[in-house]
């Protein structure tokens, strides 16, 4: 199952995250989305805390419907364990950027915030985590994509 992670989960997440690495600017349209970005960032922090704690099953439970439709709970647990375990514990995570979008390549239209963190793990310094919460059908921000580079 370890070899399927880049294809099954990583491939989908790369499509969701493609081309959305700009940070919000002073643009009035971007300021109008500040509330959405703040809610999405909070959702991402909560979700990442579950990943950091090794709570992968609960992590899947808290993900967006789009995420769950792309990977089974068991598949997610196996894939994220295979990727995160070798990295070791989290040393630090610093917000790099956030970008509100209503359309992303390979994903249905909706409200998304593409977030990137500069992250250091015990066994990998200078990683970049990309996480994409979306406003789910129930009105809550939930993670739809996660990728470590």
Order of alpha helices (4+ residues) and beta strands (2+ residues): alpha-alpha-alpha-alpha-alpha-alpha-beta-beta-beta-beta
